[in-house]
Amino acid sequence: MTLQWTAVASFLYAEIAVLIIFCLPFISAQRWQRIFNWNIWNRLSQFWNKGFLTMIVILIVLFLDALREVKKYSSADQTKEAKLQPNMYDHMHMKLFRAQRNLYISGFSLFLWLVLRRVITLINQLATAVSTSAALQIQAESANQAAKKYMEDNELLKQALADDKREAGGKKEDSEETKVLKTEVKNLIEQLQRTTDALTKSRSDSEVMRKQTEGLTKEYDRLLQEHQELQNQLDSEDKKDN
């Protein structure tokens, strides 16, 4: 194996190792997001897009070169000429085998490079969605507790107002205390309405974030399944090479 294909194979193995680390269940998405926010990654972020596109171009060129070699040694003319000489026939098959191996290595490297970027993006989105959902859940619980408190105060004020009316008998005009109680009841009803609206909005936002998180989780699981299938296929190709 030449130096360039050794480098591509090493790059492929590094991609597989990184994706396996990303699949570890005991490392949460929030922890990965904190790792991605380290200063060293922030410094390298300005070169990330250029490096990503450069690696794609290199892998595409190597893939097309390997594809050209496969077509070259698979042509009918080459096969007819090789059959005339047994040694040449074996030599042609060896070159064809190497070309196919290089094609698989470059193709899987290119695919996993794209998958790796997508997985990192999904991990960041999942961590953000989980954090937002937790914050909305806390806000909804606080609003719910405040609403319960206002409802209890409202019931107490209504009870006090009813007792005051009974004590007043048949009086037509309300006492000053009754007017104050009515005003407080009105204010508490308005506050309760505002709190209820805020609680409804928080629950709606939490439901939207939950659905988004489920979608991201399904996409992440799908990518992991594709990665496992590709890894199994690569393992089978390595066994054939051996």
N, C-alpha and C positions, 0 to 999 in steps of 0.2 A: 504494500500500500504506500503510495507516494505521500510526501509531506502534507500536501493540501488536503488530501482525503483523510489522513490521520487527524488533522486539525478539525475537519468537519465532523468526523466520528466522535472526537472528544467533546466537541460542542454539543452534539446530539445527546451524549451521555450526561453532560452537565444539565441540559434542559430536562431530561427525564428525572434527574436527582432533585432539581428545584421543584418540579411539579409534584413529586412524591412528598416533599417537605410541605408543600402547600396543602396536600391532602390529609396531613396529620390531624386527627380529630381533636386533640387536646389543646391546639392553638386556635384561639377564637379569631374572628375577623377583626374585632377591635384591637387585639394585640398586634395583628399584622399591620393594621393601619398606623399604630404608634411606631412600629418599626419603619414603615415607609416614610414617616414624617421626621426621621432622623436628619440632622444637619448635613451629613455626608450625601444623602440622596437629594437633598435640596440643592446642593452645589452641583451635583451631576445631572440634575433635571434639564439644564439648558443644553446639554449634549445628548440627552436621551433620544429625542426624535430623530436627530441626524444619525446617531449610531444605529437606531432601529431600522431606518430606511436603508442605510448602507449595508447592513447585514442581510436585509431582504434582497437587495440587488445582487450581492455576492452569491447568496444561495440560489437565486434564480439562474444566474449565469452557470453555476456548477451543475444545476439540475438540467439545463438545456444541453450542456456539454456531455453529461452522462447519457442523456436521451439520444444525442447524436451518435455516441459510441455504440449504444445498443442497436440502433437502426443499421449502423455500418456493419457490425459483425453478425447481424441477423439477416442480411440480404441474401437472396437466393444465389446470386453470382458467387459471393464469397463461400457459400456452403458447397456449391458444385466444385469450385476449385480446391477446397480443402479436402473433399472426399477423395480426390485423386491421390493425395499424399497423406497417409495416416498421421504422421507427426504434425503436419500442418493442421490437420483436422482437430487434433487435441489442443494445439496452440490456439486455434480460433475459438474453441469452446471455453478455454481458460480466459481469454480476453472478453468474451461475451459474458461470462460469469462475473468478472470484475466490473464490467460496465453496468450490469444489472445491480450489483451490490452498491456501486457508487450512486446509481439512480435512486435506490431506496434510501440510502443514507442522506443524500441531499434533499430528497422529497420530504422525509419525515422531519428533518431539521427545520426546513422551511415551515412546515405545518405546525410543529410544536412551538416555533418562535412566535407565530401568530396566536396560538392558543395561550401561550404564556402571558402575552400582553393582555389578552381578553380576561384571563383569570385574575390578574392583578387589578384590572378595572372593576370586575365584579366583586372582588373582596372589598375594595374601597367603598363601592356603592352599598354593599351589604352592611358594612360597619356603620356607615352614615345612617342608613335606614333603621338599624337596630337602636342607635343612640337617639335618633329623633322619636322613634316609637316609645322608648322608655321615658323620654322627657314629656311627651304628650300624655302618657299614662299617669305620670305623677301629677301633671296639671289637671287631668280629669278627676283624679281622686281628691285633690285639694278643692276643686270646684264642687264636687259632690258633698264633701264634708261641710263646706260653707253653706250649700243649699239646705242641707239637713238642719243646720243650726238656725238659719233664717226661718225655716218652716216651724221649728219648735218655738222660736220667739214670737212668730206670728200667731200660733195657737194660744200662747200665754196672753198676748195682747187682746186677742178676740175674747178670751175668757174674762179678762179684766173688764173689757168694755161691756160684756153682757151683764156682769155683776153690778157694774155702775148704773146700767140702765134699770135693772131691777130695783136698786136702792133709790133711784130717782123717782120711781113710781110713775106717775102720769105727767111728769113735767114736760112741757113742750120744747123748752130750750135746754141744750146740753150745757153741762158745767164746763169750766175751763179745763179741768182734768180730762174730761171726756174728749174735748177737742184736741188736746195734746195727744191723747192715745190714738185718736183717729189719724192724726197727722203722722204719727210714728208707724201706724199700721200701713198707711199709704206708701210711706217711704220704704218700709220693709218689703212690701209687695213689689215695688219697682226694682229694688235690689235683687229680690228673688227672681224676677223675670230676667234681669240682665245676667245673673249667675246661671240660670237655666239655659239661656241662649249660648253663653260661653261654654257650658258643659256639652251641649249638643254639638257645637262646632268642634270641640276637642275630640269628642268621640268619633265624629265624621273624619277628621284628619287622621286619627289613630287607625281607623279602618282602612283608609287609603294607603297609609304607610305599611300596614300589615299585608295588604294585597301585593304591594310592590315588593316587599321582602320575600313573600312566597314565590313571586315570579323570578326574582334574582336567585333564590335558592334552587328552583327547578332548572334554571339555565346553568347554574354552577354544577349541579349534579349531572346534567346532560354532557357538559364538557368533560367532566371527570370520567364518565362512561366511555366517551369517544377516546379519551387518552388511554384508558385501560385496554380498549380494543386495539388501538394502534401499538401499544406496548406489547401486547400478546402477539400481534402480527410480526413485530420486529424481532421478538424472541424466537419465533418460529423460523424467521429468515436466518438469524444467527446460527440456529441449530443446523440448517441446511448448509450454511457456509462451512461449519465444522465437519 
